[in-house]
């Protein structure tokens, strides 16, 4: 997955980039739920075109939800 997609994916999942990549910013802070982490890992194994499709869909759903 290109590094440039990490901020968009983090926003789509309502987490920060550090949590997305597994870096802890503060001790004791919880990262994403295990199910979300599994989905992210599955997403990284998809071809780039399918990753973009998923990201576009997430962006669309989240844009509608924020209205």
C-alpha positions as CSV (number, residue, x, y, z in Angstrom):
1,X,0.0,0.0,0.0
2,X,1.4,3.4,-0.9
3,X,2.3,5.5,2.2
4,X,0.3,8.4,0.7
5,X,-2.9,6.4,1.2
6,X,-2.4,6.0,5.0
7,X,-3.8,9.4,6.0
8,X,-7.0,8.8,4.0
9,X,-7.4,5.2,5.3
10,X,-6.8,6.4,8.9
11,X,-9.5,9.1,8.5
12,X,-11.9,6.6,7.0
13,X,-11.4,4.3,10.0
14,X,-11.5,7.3,12.5
15,X,-8.1,6.5,13.9
16,X,-4.7,8.2,13.6
17,X,-1.9,7.0,11.3
18,X,0.2,5.9,14.2
19,X,-2.5,3.5,15.3
20,X,-3.0,2.3,11.8
21,X,0.6,1.3,11.4
22,X,0.9,0.0,15.0
23,X,2.9,2.7,16.5
24,X,1.9,3.8,20.0
25,X,1.8,7.5,20.6
26,X,1.0,7.3,24.3
27,X,1.4,4.5,26.8
28,X,-1.8,2.6,27.4
29,X,-3.6,4.1,24.4
30,X,-5.8,1.5,22.6
31,X,-5.4,1.0,18.9
32,X,-8.0,-0.1,16.4
33,X,-10.3,-3.0,17.2
34,X,-8.8,-6.4,16.1
35,X,-11.5,-6.8,13.5
36,X,-10.6,-3.4,11.9
37,X,-6.9,-4.4,12.0
38,X,-7.7,-7.6,10.2
39,X,-9.6,-5.8,7.5
40,X,-6.7,-3.3,7.0
41,X,-4.3,-6.2,6.6
42,X,-6.6,-7.8,4.1
43,X,-6.8,-4.5,2.2
44,X,-3.0,-4.2,2.0
45,X,-2.9,-7.6,0.2
46,X,-5.3,-6.5,-2.5
47,X,-4.1,-5.2,-5.9
48,X,-3.6,-1.5,-6.0
49,X,-6.6,-0.9,-8.2
50,X,-8.9,-2.7,-5.7
51,X,-7.3,-0.8,-2.8
52,X,-8.2,2.4,-4.5
53,X,-11.8,1.2,-5.1
54,X,-12.2,0.4,-1.4
55,X,-10.7,3.7,-0.4
56,X,-13.0,5.6,-2.7
57,X,-16.0,3.7,-1.3
58,X,-15.0,4.5,2.3
59,X,-14.4,8.1,1.4
60,X,-17.9,8.3,-0.1
61,X,-19.6,6.6,2.8
62,X,-17.8,8.8,5.3
63,X,-18.6,12.0,3.4
64,X,-22.3,11.1,3.4
65,X,-22.2,10.3,7.1
66,X,-20.6,13.7,8.0
67,X,-23.4,15.6,6.3
